[in-house]
Amino acid sequence: MIFQDKAGYPFLRQPESGHIEVTTEELFFDLIYVFLVTQISHGLLHHLDALGFLQTLVLWFAAWLGWQYTGWVTNWFDPRSASLRCVLFASMALALLCGAAAPEAFGVRGLSFAICYTVMQAGRSAFVVLRLPRNHALLANYQRILGWNLISGAFWIAGAFYPSDLRLVFWGGAVLCEYVSPMFGFRLPFLGRSHTSDWTISGSHLVERCQLFVMVALGETIMASGLSMARAEQWSAPVLMGFCVSFLCTVAMWWLYFGTSIRKAEHAITQSSDPGRLGAYFHYIHAILIAGIIVTAVGMDILLENPLEVVSRSALTVMTAGPILYLFGSAVYGRVVTSSWSVCHLAGLAGFVVLSFAGGALPSLATCSIGTVMLLAVAGCVERKKQGA
């Protein structure tokens, strides 16, 4: 049976309908997330230490969870449905509030962030549970997801009442609840567990959604470069060179990611013996990949502030950690899609590890220039191997 709302759209997307197109509602949701990604990256820029990195990591993993779970909902259910569209709009508003609270999430706005985030996660799952017919195969799955959303939400809200160091522990536990629970099927007492082999998903839709969000994240690096140039008092030669390095770095990351064929990615999911499990892996991989883009954007911000200044150890760590995360995520993504490791990616990773130790005596322009050349070299290497295959 297909359940329809008053607008005539089926609430349930049917797997036999073939390719599922990304809707304007989903694109609008991604647009809202630009602000949240920007706020998280700015938080790291102003807290360049180990604690700031951990706090940013927790906030990013939370942000990605919000996007990821929404992506699964719109993979199964039609966002053109009036009821689901309202849920998406409510999620957008809550995501905006999370973004506004993010810079002070470990300060005075911790409770605001926790409440908005918990309502977004649990509210979405509760809507699906209430909307699905009692005999639908996904009902039990979403009941378990809702259970884990509430467990995670308890950690989020409880942590907001503690100082920042203990808050990090509570919120780290909250993130683990939602990342680890899918690995054992959202198992809960009296509700049993879910099996990814039972999940019918659209591989093309999932891959396209991930690609669109990567584009959103790359837009953050472009925005960082543009805003830095707008704030610069004078466009001196070093500043212009820094801008060119920053732009080429973004081009290299785009080339590396979109050089992987979308058709191969879709084929990997649809032809898998367990598409649901592989789809979940795609989301885990992209959490790392996009984290690399965000950290790299912060590194480009540091570069454009003073291109000729010798960077501090913390700044150097950010400048190299971003590309390392990105190359690692990209290498794993390629491994999942093509079933083989890329020597080009592994060589690039080794190069950035060396740069993280040897770049301490160099000005930021030199460090980032070397890093950008390495990223372009990896992208070119991958392209040559693809053409020679």
LOTIKOL-409026 format. One record per residue (C-alpha): residue number from 1; residue in one letter; x, y, z. Coordinates in pm, whole numbers, plus 50000, padded with zeros to 5 digits. Layout:
REM residues N
[NUM A [X Y Z]]
...
***
This chain:
REM residues 389
[1 M [50000 50000 50000]]
[2 I [50124 50354 49920]]
[3 F [50029 50613 50181]]
[4 Q [49963 50960 50042]]
[5 D [49914 51300 50198]]
[6 K [49658 51557 50087]]
[7 A [49896 51697 49826]]
[8 G [49893 51359 49653]]
[9 Y [50257 51267 49714]]
[10 P [50327 50918 49850]]
[11 F [50484 50938 50194]]
[12 L [50685 50623 50128]]
[13 R [50933 50625 49844]]
[14 Q [50893 50304 49650]]
[15 P [51213 50109 49566]]
[16 E [51069 49989 49238]]
[17 S [51036 50347 49110]]
[18 G [51397 50337 48989]]
[19 H [51626 50638 49030]]
[20 I [51521 50867 49313]]
[21 E [51596 51231 49237]]
[22 V [51718 51477 49497]]
[23 T [51435 51724 49564]]
[24 T [51449 52098 49619]]
[25 E [51352 52037 49982]]
[26 E [51671 51839 50032]]
[27 L [51880 52104 49856]]
[28 F [51724 52369 50080]]
[29 F [51816 52163 50385]]
[30 D [52178 52142 50264]]
[31 L [52184 52518 50214]]
[32 I [52085 52572 50577]]
[33 Y [52370 52347 50684]]
[34 V [52625 52584 50527]]
[35 F [52580 52813 50827]]
[36 L [52631 52532 51079]]
[37 V [52949 52412 50903]]
[38 T [53081 52770 50892]]
[39 Q [53019 52825 51263]]
[40 I [53195 52501 51357]]
[41 S [53501 52585 51147]]
[42 H [53519 52936 51299]]
[43 G [53509 52780 51645]]
[44 L [53825 52583 51568]]
[45 L [53993 52892 51420]]
[46 H [53961 53070 51755]]
[47 H [54059 52769 51970]]
[48 L [54375 52627 51813]]
[49 D [54466 52379 52085]]
[50 A [54401 52016 52169]]
[51 L [54087 52095 52368]]
[52 G [53951 52318 52092]]
[53 F [54015 52043 51837]]
[54 L [53827 51784 52046]]
[55 Q [53536 52021 52103]]
[56 T [53517 52098 51732]]
[57 L [53532 51726 51653]]
[58 V [53237 51651 51880]]
[59 L [53031 51936 51735]]
[60 W [53113 51830 51380]]
[61 F [53020 51465 51443]]
[62 A [52692 51588 51592]]
[63 A [52625 51811 51291]]
[64 W [52698 51524 51054]]
[65 L [52464 51296 51248]]
[66 G [52185 51548 51203]]
[67 W [52245 51559 50829]]
[68 Q [52304 51184 50799]]
[69 Y [51984 51077 50973]]
[70 T [51788 51328 50764]]
[71 G [51948 51178 50453]]
[72 W [51826 50832 50550]]
[73 V [51475 50962 50613]]
[74 T [51455 51128 50270]]
[75 N [51599 50815 50110]]
[76 W [51303 50615 50238]]
[77 F [51027 50881 50256]]
[78 D [50926 51147 50007]]
[79 P [51022 51498 50126]]
[80 R [50751 51644 49896]]
[81 S [50496 51501 50137]]
[82 A [50342 51798 50320]]
[83 S [50397 51642 50663]]
[84 L [50760 51546 50602]]
[85 R [50828 51883 50442]]
[86 C [50715 52049 50766]]
[87 V [50949 51823 50963]]
[88 L [51236 51921 50733]]
[89 F [51159 52291 50775]]
[90 A [51151 52248 51154]]
[91 S [51486 52065 51135]]
[92 M [51630 52353 50933]]
[93 A [51525 52604 51197]]
[94 L [51675 52391 51473]]
[95 A [51997 52344 51271]]
[96 L [52023 52722 51235]]
[97 L [51984 52762 51611]]
[98 C [52249 52493 51666]]
[99 G [52479 52689 51436]]
[100 A [52411 53012 51624]]
[101 A [52486 52839 51955]]
[102 A [52790 52642 51830]]
[103 P [53063 52903 51905]]
[104 E [52951 52909 52271]]
[105 A [52827 52550 52291]]
[106 F [53095 52472 52549]]
[107 G [53017 52800 52721]]
[108 V [52696 52985 52799]]
[109 R [52489 52836 52516]]
[110 G [52548 52472 52595]]
[111 L [52191 52401 52704]]
[112 S [52046 52582 52400]]
[113 F [52261 52373 52166]]
[114 A [52176 52049 52348]]
[115 I [51801 52108 52347]]
[116 C [51785 52216 51980]]
[117 Y [51998 51923 51871]]
[118 T [51806 51666 52076]]
[119 V [51468 51792 51955]]
[120 M [51591 51780 51594]]
[121 Q [51716 51421 51622]]
[122 A [51444 51269 51840]]
[123 G [51165 51473 51682]]
[124 R [51245 51348 51333]]
[125 S [51248 50984 51444]]
[126 A [50931 51028 51651]]
[127 F [50753 51170 51347]]
[128 V [50844 50863 51139]]
[129 V [50732 50627 51418]]
[130 L [50396 50803 51443]]
[131 R [50351 50829 51067]]
[132 L [50431 50472 50964]]
[133 P [50158 50207 50956]]
[134 R [50182 49944 51228]]
[135 N [50277 49667 50986]]
[136 H [50554 49850 50802]]
[137 A [50898 49687 50797]]
[138 L [51076 50009 50896]]
[139 L [50863 50081 51201]]
[140 A [51060 49865 51444]]
[141 N [51383 50006 51303]]
[142 Y [51274 50364 51374]]
[143 Q [51146 50273 51718]]
[144 R [51497 50154 51800]]
[145 I [51653 50464 51642]]
[146 L [51422 50684 51849]]
[147 G [51526 50494 52162]]
[148 W [51893 50566 52093]]
[149 N [51813 50929 52005]]
[150 L [51656 50967 52350]]
[151 I [51951 50799 52523]]
[152 S [52190 51025 52335]]
[153 G [51969 51327 52411]]
[154 A [51993 51253 52784]]
[155 F [52372 51278 52757]]
[156 W [52349 51601 52557]]
[157 I [52117 51774 52800]]
[158 A [52286 51642 53115]]
[159 G [52627 51752 52984]]
[160 A [52502 52107 52936]]
[161 F [52482 52148 53316]]
[162 Y [52851 52066 53369]]
[163 P [53169 52271 53308]]
[164 S [53326 52249 52962]]
[165 D [53573 51969 53042]]
[166 L [53304 51735 53181]]
[167 R [53062 51855 52914]]
[168 L [53305 51725 52655]]
[169 V [53293 51381 52819]]
[170 F [52912 51372 52827]]
[171 W [52877 51499 52472]]
[172 G [53145 51264 52347]]
[173 G [52937 50981 52497]]
[174 A [52626 51119 52326]]
[175 V [52799 51115 51988]]
[176 L [52925 50761 52044]]
[177 C [52571 50646 52124]]
[178 E [52450 50749 51781]]
[179 Y [52760 50641 51588]]
[180 V [52810 50304 51752]]
[181 S [52446 50195 51792]]
[182 P [52398 50129 51416]]
[183 M [52695 49889 51429]]
[184 F [52491 49647 51641]]
[185 G [52157 49719 51478]]
[186 F [52030 49975 51732]]
[187 R [51976 49684 51971]]
[188 L [51756 49767 52270]]
[189 P [51588 49553 52538]]
[190 F [51239 49434 52433]]
[191 L [51284 49587 52085]]
[192 G [51552 49355 51949]]
[193 R [51788 49469 51675]]
[194 S [51772 49586 51314]]
[195 H [51953 49420 51025]]
[196 T [52105 49630 50748]]
[197 S [52029 49349 50502]]
[198 D [51659 49437 50548]]
[199 W [51710 49801 50448]]
[200 T [51605 49879 50092]]
[201 I [51787 50195 49987]]
[202 S [51849 50391 49670]]
[203 G [52224 50385 49609]]
[204 S [52209 50663 49351]]
[205 H [52016 50893 49585]]
[206 L [52251 50830 49876]]
[207 V [52563 50891 49666]]
[208 E [52419 51208 49513]]
[209 R [52323 51345 49856]]
[210 C [52676 51285 49986]]
[211 Q [52826 51450 49679]]
[212 L [52607 51756 49723]]
[213 F [52713 51793 50084]]
[214 V [53080 51765 49988]]
[215 M [53013 52054 49751]]
[216 V [52859 52248 50039]]
[217 A [53168 52184 50251]]
[218 L [53401 52287 49968]]
[219 G [53200 52607 49950]]
[220 E [53318 52677 50305]]
[221 T [53683 52683 50187]]
[222 I [53586 52917 49904]]
[223 M [53401 53140 50148]]
[224 A [53699 53143 50386]]
[225 S [53928 53260 50106]]
[226 G [53686 53523 49982]]
[227 L [53614 53667 50325]]
[228 S [53985 53681 50411]]
[229 M [54052 53877 50092]]
[230 A [53761 54110 50170]]
[231 R [53905 54181 50517]]
[232 A [54263 54232 50393]]
[233 E [54371 54596 50417]]
[234 Q [54601 54560 50117]]
[235 W [54624 54298 49843]]
[236 S [54998 54263 49858]]
[237 A [55189 54002 49657]]
[238 P [55209 53754 49950]]
[239 V [54835 53789 50016]]
[240 L [54752 53732 49649]]
[241 M [54985 53431 49641]]
[242 G [54816 53297 49953]]
[243 F [54477 53339 49784]]
[244 C [54598 53145 49479]]
[245 V [54730 52865 49702]]
[246 S [54402 52851 49892]]
[247 F [54195 52840 49573]]
[248 L [54413 52571 49415]]
[249 C [54386 52367 49735]]
[250 T [54007 52371 49700]]
[251 V [54038 52274 49334]]
[252 A [54263 51982 49430]]
[253 M [54014 51856 49690]]
[254 W [53727 51886 49440]]
[255 W [53933 51698 49179]]
[256 L [54022 51420 49422]]
[257 Y [53666 51359 49530]]
[258 F [53474 51404 49207]]
[259 G [53740 51215 49014]]
[260 T [53578 50904 49161]]
[261 S [53299 50803 48926]]
[262 I [52951 50849 49069]]
[263 R [52842 50547 48868]]
[264 K [53105 50329 49033]]
[265 A [52992 50450 49374]]
[266 E [52628 50377 49291]]
[267 H [52721 50036 49152]]
[268 A [52916 49950 49467]]
[269 I [52606 50005 49681]]
[270 T [52340 49858 49454]]
[271 Q [52544 49545 49375]]
[272 S [52650 49488 49734]]
[273 S [52517 49183 49915]]
[274 D [52420 49423 50197]]
[275 P [52341 49769 50048]]
[276 G [52221 49904 50383]]
[277 R [52551 49828 50554]]
[278 L [52755 49976 50270]]
[279 G [52533 50285 50272]]
[280 A [52608 50327 50643]]
[281 Y [52981 50294 50568]]
[282 F [52947 50572 50309]]
[283 H [52817 50806 50577]]
[284 Y [53095 50715 50821]]
[285 I [53356 50775 50551]]
[286 H [53209 51112 50457]]
[287 A [53214 51224 50820]]
[288 I [53595 51193 50805]]
[289 L [53625 51331 50453]]
[290 I [53423 51644 50521]]
[291 A [53595 51695 50857]]
[292 G [53916 51717 50653]]
[293 I [53761 51987 50433]]
[294 I [53651 52189 50736]]
[295 V [53992 52172 50905]]
[296 T [54163 52260 50575]]
[297 A [53940 52568 50546]]
[298 V [54063 52678 50889]]
[299 G [54422 52626 50771]]
[300 M [54354 52850 50471]]
[301 D [54214 53117 50705]]
[302 I [54539 53108 50904]]
[303 L [54742 53131 50583]]
[304 L [54562 53442 50459]]
[305 E [54590 53623 50794]]
[306 N [54969 53651 50758]]
[307 P [55122 53451 50472]]
[308 L [55485 53530 50561]]
[309 E [55464 53449 50932]]
[310 V [55628 53131 51061]]
[311 V [55340 52924 51189]]
[312 S [55302 52800 51545]]
[313 R [55294 52429 51620]]
[314 S [54914 52434 51666]]
[315 A [54863 52619 51336]]
[316 L [55094 52377 51155]]
[317 T [54897 52088 51299]]
[318 V [54575 52232 51159]]
[319 M [54732 52300 50818]]
[320 T [54847 51941 50784]]
[321 A [54571 51761 50977]]
[322 G [54303 51881 50736]]
[323 P [54462 51730 50423]]
[324 I [54559 51416 50617]]
[325 L [54198 51360 50722]]
[326 Y [54079 51436 50370]]
[327 L [54327 51205 50199]]
[328 F [54254 50927 50447]]
[329 G [53878 50961 50394]]
[330 S [53927 50982 50019]]
[331 A [54149 50672 50021]]
[332 V [53892 50470 50216]]
[333 Y [53616 50598 49987]]
[334 G [53813 50481 49686]]
[335 R [53877 50146 49854]]
[336 V [53504 50092 49911]]
[337 V [53413 50195 49555]]
[338 T [53694 50022 49361]]
[339 S [53793 49745 49608]]
[340 S [54158 49855 49597]]
[341 W [54383 50098 49782]]
[342 S [54525 50394 49594]]
[343 V [54904 50417 49610]]
[344 C [54869 50784 49514]]
[345 H [54664 50858 49826]]
[346 L [54897 50664 50052]]
[347 A [55201 50849 49914]]
[348 G [55022 51179 49972]]
[349 L [54944 51083 50331]]
[350 A [55311 51001 50391]]
[351 G [55412 51337 50242]]
[352 F [55182 51531 50476]]
[353 V [55306 51340 50779]]
[354 V [55659 51448 50688]]
[355 L [55540 51806 50633]]
[356 S [55374 51810 50976]]
[357 F [55717 51759 51133]]
[358 A [55936 51951 50890]]
[359 G [55717 52254 50828]]
[360 G [55772 52420 51164]]
[361 A [56052 52643 51038]]
[362 L [55865 52757 50727]]
[363 P [55629 53052 50679]]
[364 S [55265 52957 50633]]
[365 L [55275 53043 50261]]
[366 A [55555 52794 50199]]
[367 T [55390 52523 50410]]
[368 C [55053 52558 50238]]
[369 S [55213 52584 49895]]
[370 I [55393 52254 49947]]
[371 G [55073 52097 50077]]
[372 T [54869 52223 49780]]
[373 V [55127 52095 49532]]
[374 M [55110 51753 49700]]
[375 L [54729 51748 49680]]
[376 L [54740 51843 49312]]
[377 A [55003 51575 49252]]
[378 V [54784 51310 49418]]
[379 A [54483 51422 49213]]
[380 G [54689 51410 48892]]
[381 C [54826 51068 48984]]
[382 V [54475 50931 49042]]
[383 E [54359 51080 48711]]
[384 R [54645 50920 48518]]
[385 K [54579 50580 48673]]
[386 K [54208 50611 48595]]
[387 Q [54279 50694 48228]]
[388 G [54530 50413 48203]]
[389 A [54289 50158 48350]]
***
